[in-house]
Every structure is written in C-alpha cells, then in structure tokens.
Amino acid sequence: MPLSEQEQRLLDEMERHLMNKDADVVSASRDGRTLSYRNIVYGTVLVLVGLGGLVAGVSTGIIAIGVAAFLVMVAGVVLAATPTKGLNAAHPAAEHKGQRKTPRAGASSSSFMDRMNDRWDRRQDGS
C-alpha cells in the first residue's frame, strides 16, 4: 500500500531530522577515544574475580578480603569503562603484526562517515 503524499513528506522530514541528529552524535564521539574490547574483557574478569573474593570474604568473615575484593571489582569497572586513545590502542592486532593503517592514495582526509553524510545531503538536495 503506497504512502500518501502527506505521509511521504512527513517520513522525509523525520528522516532528515534523524540524519541531522545522527550526524551530531557521530561528530561528538570523534575525538579518537574509543572503548577497547581488551579492556572490557579484562575489566569483566577483574569484576568476576572480585565478586568471588567478596563472597569468600563474607563467608569466612575476614573483612580485609572483602574490602580488597571490592576494590578489585571497582578497578575492573574503571578499566572496562575507560576509553583508550589512538588507533593502536583500539586495534592491538595491527601493532603486533607491524602493520600500519595508511589511507589510500585517493582517499580524502575526512572520515568515512563524513563522506557518507555529505553524499546523503547531496542526494537529498538533488545536486
């Protein structure tokens, strides 16, 4: 069932609004800092170890073990939530293999999302 002209206009307006908001969100996170999967995994392991230590400390009644385990859990959460900076921190495999990510000869200095947003805007403007 095709959309009416009013529904199509409303859908186009919503799409433009969403794309503008999406571009704002994407540009806000381009400072080079990303979450590292390695840090998330290590942080999760630390939280689980700390949780086990906390249970052991409570069950044995030794408060020092419980406090230390809680601090390990906090350290795990901080490690998992701390963003890393740079390409090699986000992709450690490229660092170990000695590979460097270089842009192609014809690629511009703008990011992929910038180019896609520009193409979308040109397409919507009809130019």
CNS distance restraints for C-alpha pairs under 8 A (distance, minus, plus):
assign (resid   3 and name CA) (resid   7 and name CA) 5.80 0.50 0.50
assign (resid   3 and name CA) (resid   8 and name CA) 5.92 0.50 0.50
assign (resid   4 and name CA) (resid   8 and name CA) 6.11 0.50 0.50
assign (resid   5 and name CA) (resid   9 and name CA) 6.20 0.50 0.50
assign (resid   6 and name CA) (resid  10 and name CA) 6.16 0.50 0.50
assign (resid   7 and name CA) (resid  11 and name CA) 6.04 0.50 0.50
assign (resid   8 and name CA) (resid  12 and name CA) 6.12 0.50 0.50
assign (resid   9 and name CA) (resid  13 and name CA) 6.13 0.50 0.50
assign (resid  10 and name CA) (resid  14 and name CA) 6.14 0.50 0.50
assign (resid  11 and name CA) (resid  15 and name CA) 6.11 0.50 0.50
assign (resid  12 and name CA) (resid  16 and name CA) 6.20 0.50 0.50
assign (resid  13 and name CA) (resid  17 and name CA) 6.16 0.50 0.50
assign (resid  14 and name CA) (resid  18 and name CA) 6.06 0.50 0.50
assign (resid  15 and name CA) (resid  19 and name CA) 6.11 0.50 0.50
assign (resid  16 and name CA) (resid  20 and name CA) 6.19 0.50 0.50
assign (resid  17 and name CA) (resid  21 and name CA) 6.22 0.50 0.50
assign (resid  18 and name CA) (resid  22 and name CA) 5.90 0.50 0.50
assign (resid  19 and name CA) (resid  23 and name CA) 6.03 0.50 0.50
assign (resid  20 and name CA) (resid  24 and name CA) 6.41 0.50 0.50
assign (resid  21 and name CA) (resid  25 and name CA) 6.39 0.50 0.50
assign (resid  22 and name CA) (resid  26 and name CA) 6.13 0.50 0.50
assign (resid  23 and name CA) (resid  27 and name CA) 6.02 0.50 0.50
assign (resid  23 and name CA) (resid 117 and name CA) 7.41 0.50 0.50
assign (resid  24 and name CA) (resid  28 and name CA) 6.17 0.50 0.50
assign (resid  25 and name CA) (resid  29 and name CA) 6.73 0.50 0.50
assign (resid  26 and name CA) (resid  30 and name CA) 6.76 0.50 0.50
assign (resid  29 and name CA) (resid  33 and name CA) 7.57 0.50 0.50
assign (resid  32 and name CA) (resid  85 and name CA) 5.63 0.50 0.50
assign (resid  32 and name CA) (resid  86 and name CA) 5.76 0.50 0.50
assign (resid  32 and name CA) (resid  87 and name CA) 7.88 0.50 0.50
assign (resid  33 and name CA) (resid  83 and name CA) 5.58 0.50 0.50
assign (resid  33 and name CA) (resid  84 and name CA) 5.32 0.50 0.50
assign (resid  33 and name CA) (resid  85 and name CA) 4.47 0.50 0.50
assign (resid  33 and name CA) (resid  86 and name CA) 6.68 0.50 0.50
assign (resid  34 and name CA) (resid  83 and name CA) 5.02 0.50 0.50
assign (resid  34 and name CA) (resid  84 and name CA) 5.50 0.50 0.50
assign (resid  34 and name CA) (resid  85 and name CA) 6.54 0.50 0.50
assign (resid  34 and name CA) (resid  90 and name CA) 6.69 0.50 0.50
assign (resid  35 and name CA) (resid  39 and name CA) 7.56 0.50 0.50
assign (resid  35 and name CA) (resid  40 and name CA) 7.59 0.50 0.50
assign (resid  35 and name CA) (resid  80 and name CA) 7.85 0.50 0.50
assign (resid  35 and name CA) (resid  81 and name CA) 7.12 0.50 0.50
assign (resid  35 and name CA) (resid  82 and name CA) 6.79 0.50 0.50
assign (resid  35 and name CA) (resid  83 and name CA) 4.47 0.50 0.50
assign (resid  35 and name CA) (resid  84 and name CA) 5.96 0.50 0.50
assign (resid  35 and name CA) (resid  90 and name CA) 7.16 0.50 0.50
assign (resid  36 and name CA) (resid  40 and name CA) 6.33 0.50 0.50
assign (resid  36 and name CA) (resid  80 and name CA) 7.92 0.50 0.50
assign (resid  36 and name CA) (resid  83 and name CA) 6.64 0.50 0.50
assign (resid  36 and name CA) (resid  84 and name CA) 6.30 0.50 0.50
assign (resid  36 and name CA) (resid  89 and name CA) 7.08 0.50 0.50
assign (resid  36 and name CA) (resid  90 and name CA) 5.27 0.50 0.50
assign (resid  36 and name CA) (resid  91 and name CA) 7.93 0.50 0.50
assign (resid  37 and name CA) (resid  41 and name CA) 6.14 0.50 0.50
assign (resid  37 and name CA) (resid  90 and name CA) 7.74 0.50 0.50
assign (resid  38 and name CA) (resid  42 and name CA) 6.15 0.50 0.50
assign (resid  39 and name CA) (resid  43 and name CA) 5.80 0.50 0.50
assign (resid  39 and name CA) (resid  79 and name CA) 5.94 0.50 0.50
assign (resid  39 and name CA) (resid  80 and name CA) 5.06 0.50 0.50
assign (resid  39 and name CA) (resid  81 and name CA) 7.96 0.50 0.50
assign (resid  39 and name CA) (resid  82 and name CA) 7.86 0.50 0.50
assign (resid  40 and name CA) (resid  44 and name CA) 6.03 0.50 0.50
assign (resid  40 and name CA) (resid  79 and name CA) 7.04 0.50 0.50
assign (resid  40 and name CA) (resid  80 and name CA) 4.07 0.50 0.50
assign (resid  40 and name CA) (resid  81 and name CA) 7.11 0.50 0.50
assign (resid  41 and name CA) (resid  45 and name CA) 6.22 0.50 0.50
assign (resid  41 and name CA) (resid  80 and name CA) 7.20 0.50 0.50
assign (resid  42 and name CA) (resid  46 and name CA) 6.18 0.50 0.50
assign (resid  42 and name CA) (resid  76 and name CA) 7.13 0.50 0.50
assign (resid  42 and name CA) (resid  79 and name CA) 7.50 0.50 0.50
assign (resid  42 and name CA) (resid  80 and name CA) 7.07 0.50 0.50
assign (resid  43 and name CA) (resid  47 and name CA) 6.17 0.50 0.50
assign (resid  43 and name CA) (resid  75 and name CA) 7.41 0.50 0.50
assign (resid  43 and name CA) (resid  76 and name CA) 3.88 0.50 0.50
assign (resid  43 and name CA) (resid  77 and name CA) 5.72 0.50 0.50
assign (resid  43 and name CA) (resid  78 and name CA) 7.39 0.50 0.50
assign (resid  43 and name CA) (resid  79 and name CA) 5.22 0.50 0.50
assign (resid  43 and name CA) (resid  80 and name CA) 4.52 0.50 0.50
assign (resid  44 and name CA) (resid  48 and name CA) 6.23 0.50 0.50
assign (resid  44 and name CA) (resid  76 and name CA) 6.21 0.50 0.50
assign (resid  44 and name CA) (resid  77 and name CA) 7.25 0.50 0.50
assign (resid  44 and name CA) (resid  80 and name CA) 6.88 0.50 0.50
assign (resid  45 and name CA) (resid  49 and name CA) 6.11 0.50 0.50
assign (resid  45 and name CA) (resid  76 and name CA) 7.34 0.50 0.50
assign (resid  46 and name CA) (resid  50 and name CA) 5.94 0.50 0.50
assign (resid  46 and name CA) (resid  72 and name CA) 6.29 0.50 0.50
assign (resid  46 and name CA) (resid  73 and name CA) 5.99 0.50 0.50
assign (resid  46 and name CA) (resid  75 and name CA) 7.39 0.50 0.50
assign (resid  46 and name CA) (resid  76 and name CA) 4.75 0.50 0.50
assign (resid  47 and name CA) (resid  51 and name CA) 6.00 0.50 0.50
assign (resid  47 and name CA) (resid  72 and name CA) 6.74 0.50 0.50
assign (resid  47 and name CA) (resid  73 and name CA) 4.25 0.50 0.50
assign (resid  47 and name CA) (resid  74 and name CA) 7.30 0.50 0.50
assign (resid  47 and name CA) (resid  75 and name CA) 7.84 0.50 0.50
assign (resid  47 and name CA) (resid  76 and name CA) 5.11 0.50 0.50
assign (resid  47 and name CA) (resid  77 and name CA) 6.72 0.50 0.50
assign (resid  48 and name CA) (resid  52 and name CA) 6.22 0.50 0.50
assign (resid  48 and name CA) (resid  73 and name CA) 7.38 0.50 0.50
assign (resid  49 and name CA) (resid  53 and name CA) 6.17 0.50 0.50
assign (resid  49 and name CA) (resid  69 and name CA) 7.64 0.50 0.50
assign (resid  49 and name CA) (resid  72 and name CA) 7.70 0.50 0.50
assign (resid  49 and name CA) (resid  73 and name CA) 7.52 0.50 0.50
assign (resid  50 and name CA) (resid  54 and name CA) 5.96 0.50 0.50
assign (resid  50 and name CA) (resid  68 and name CA) 7.95 0.50 0.50
assign (resid  50 and name CA) (resid  69 and name CA) 4.36 0.50 0.50
assign (resid  50 and name CA) (resid  70 and name CA) 5.97 0.50 0.50
assign (resid  50 and name CA) (resid  71 and name CA) 7.58 0.50 0.50
assign (resid  50 and name CA) (resid  72 and name CA) 5.17 0.50 0.50
assign (resid  50 and name CA) (resid  73 and name CA) 4.74 0.50 0.50
assign (resid  51 and name CA) (resid  55 and name CA) 6.25 0.50 0.50
assign (resid  51 and name CA) (resid  69 and name CA) 6.68 0.50 0.50
assign (resid  51 and name CA) (resid  70 and name CA) 7.33 0.50 0.50
assign (resid  51 and name CA) (resid  73 and name CA) 6.72 0.50 0.50
assign (resid  52 and name CA) (resid  56 and name CA) 6.17 0.50 0.50
assign (resid  52 and name CA) (resid  69 and name CA) 7.76 0.50 0.50
assign (resid  53 and name CA) (resid  57 and name CA) 5.94 0.50 0.50
assign (resid  53 and name CA) (resid  65 and name CA) 6.67 0.50 0.50
assign (resid  53 and name CA) (resid  66 and name CA) 6.40 0.50 0.50
assign (resid  53 and name CA) (resid  68 and name CA) 7.97 0.50 0.50
assign (resid  53 and name CA) (resid  69 and name CA) 4.99 0.50 0.50
assign (resid  53 and name CA) (resid  70 and name CA) 7.98 0.50 0.50
assign (resid  54 and name CA) (resid  58 and name CA) 6.16 0.50 0.50
assign (resid  54 and name CA) (resid  65 and name CA) 6.86 0.50 0.50
assign (resid  54 and name CA) (resid  66 and name CA) 4.49 0.50 0.50
assign (resid  54 and name CA) (resid  67 and name CA) 7.46 0.50 0.50
assign (resid  54 and name CA) (resid  69 and name CA) 5.10 0.50 0.50
assign (resid  54 and name CA) (resid  70 and name CA) 6.35 0.50 0.50
assign (resid  55 and name CA) (resid  59 and name CA) 6.03 0.50 0.50
assign (resid  55 and name CA) (resid  66 and name CA) 7.40 0.50 0.50
assign (resid  56 and name CA) (resid  60 and name CA) 6.07 0.50 0.50
assign (resid  56 and name CA) (resid  65 and name CA) 7.54 0.50 0.50
assign (resid  56 and name CA) (resid  66 and name CA) 7.36 0.50 0.50
assign (resid  57 and name CA) (resid  61 and name CA) 5.82 0.50 0.50
assign (resid  57 and name CA) (resid  62 and name CA) 5.27 0.50 0.50
assign (resid  57 and name CA) (resid  63 and name CA) 6.14 0.50 0.50
assign (resid  57 and name CA) (resid  64 and name CA) 7.40 0.50 0.50
assign (resid  57 and name CA) (resid  65 and name CA) 4.83 0.50 0.50
assign (resid  57 and name CA) (resid  66 and name CA) 4.40 0.50 0.50
assign (resid  57 and name CA) (resid  69 and name CA) 7.88 0.50 0.50
assign (resid  58 and name CA) (resid  62 and name CA) 6.74 0.50 0.50
assign (resid  58 and name CA) (resid  63 and name CA) 7.11 0.50 0.50
assign (resid  58 and name CA) (resid  66 and name CA) 6.28 0.50 0.50
assign (resid  62 and name CA) (resid  66 and name CA) 6.89 0.50 0.50
assign (resid  63 and name CA) (resid  67 and name CA) 6.20 0.50 0.50
assign (resid  64 and name CA) (resid  68 and name CA) 6.07 0.50 0.50
assign (resid  65 and name CA) (resid  69 and name CA) 5.99 0.50 0.50
assign (resid  66 and name CA) (resid  70 and name CA) 6.10 0.50 0.50
assign (resid  67 and name CA) (resid  71 and name CA) 6.29 0.50 0.50
assign (resid  68 and name CA) (resid  72 and name CA) 6.27 0.50 0.50
assign (resid  69 and name CA) (resid  73 and name CA) 6.26 0.50 0.50
assign (resid  70 and name CA) (resid  74 and name CA) 6.30 0.50 0.50
assign (resid  71 and name CA) (resid  75 and name CA) 6.14 0.50 0.50
assign (resid  72 and name CA) (resid  76 and name CA) 6.18 0.50 0.50
assign (resid  73 and name CA) (resid  77 and name CA) 6.36 0.50 0.50
assign (resid  74 and name CA) (resid  78 and name CA) 6.20 0.50 0.50
assign (resid  75 and name CA) (resid  79 and name CA) 6.02 0.50 0.50
assign (resid  76 and name CA) (resid  80 and name CA) 6.10 0.50 0.50
assign (resid  77 and name CA) (resid  81 and name CA) 6.09 0.50 0.50
assign (resid  78 and name CA) (resid  82 and name CA) 5.93 0.50 0.50
assign (resid  84 and name CA) (resid  89 and name CA) 5.97 0.50 0.50
assign (resid  84 and name CA) (resid  90 and name CA) 6.66 0.50 0.50
assign (resid  85 and name CA) (resid  89 and name CA) 6.19 0.50 0.50
assign (resid  85 and name CA) (resid  90 and name CA) 7.30 0.50 0.50
assign (resid  86 and name CA) (resid  90 and name CA) 6.57 0.50 0.50
assign (resid  87 and name CA) (resid  91 and name CA) 6.03 0.50 0.50
assign (resid  88 and name CA) (resid  92 and name CA) 5.20 0.50 0.50
assign (resid  88 and name CA) (resid  93 and name CA) 7.89 0.50 0.50
assign (resid  88 and name CA) (resid  94 and name CA) 6.65 0.50 0.50
assign (resid  88 and name CA) (resid  95 and name CA) 5.77 0.50 0.50
assign (resid  91 and name CA) (resid  95 and name CA) 7.40 0.50 0.50
assign (resid  92 and name CA) (resid  96 and name CA) 6.58 0.50 0.50
assign (resid  93 and name CA) (resid  97 and name CA) 6.37 0.50 0.50
assign (resid  94 and name CA) (resid  98 and name CA) 6.24 0.50 0.50
assign (resid  94 and name CA) (resid  99 and name CA) 5.15 0.50 0.50
assign (resid  94 and name CA) (resid 100 and name CA) 6.52 0.50 0.50
assign (resid  94 and name CA) (resid 101 and name CA) 7.82 0.50 0.50
assign (resid  95 and name CA) (resid  99 and name CA) 6.42 0.50 0.50
assign (resid  95 and name CA) (resid 100 and name CA) 7.53 0.50 0.50
assign (resid 103 and name CA) (resid 107 and name CA) 6.29 0.50 0.50
assign (resid 110 and name CA) (resid 114 and name CA) 6.13 0.50 0.50
assign (resid 110 and name CA) (resid 115 and name CA) 6.77 0.50 0.50
assign (resid 111 and name CA) (resid 115 and name CA) 6.44 0.50 0.50
assign (resid 112 and name CA) (resid 116 and name CA) 6.21 0.50 0.50
assign (resid 113 and name CA) (resid 117 and name CA) 6.00 0.50 0.50
assign (resid 114 and name CA) (resid 118 and name CA) 6.13 0.50 0.50
assign (resid 115 and name CA) (resid 119 and name CA) 6.16 0.50 0.50
assign (resid 116 and name CA) (resid 120 and name CA) 6.11 0.50 0.50
assign (resid 117 and name CA) (resid 121 and name CA) 6.10 0.50 0.50
assign (resid 118 and name CA) (resid 122 and name CA) 6.17 0.50 0.50
assign (resid 119 and name CA) (resid 123 and name CA) 6.10 0.50 0.50
assign (resid 120 and name CA) (resid 124 and name CA) 6.14 0.50 0.50
assign (resid 121 and name CA) (resid 125 and name CA) 6.08 0.50 0.50
assign (resid 122 and name CA) (resid 126 and name CA) 6.11 0.50 0.50
assign (resid 122 and name CA) (resid 127 and name CA) 5.39 0.50 0.50
assign (resid 123 and name CA) (resid 127 and name CA) 6.34 0.50 0.50
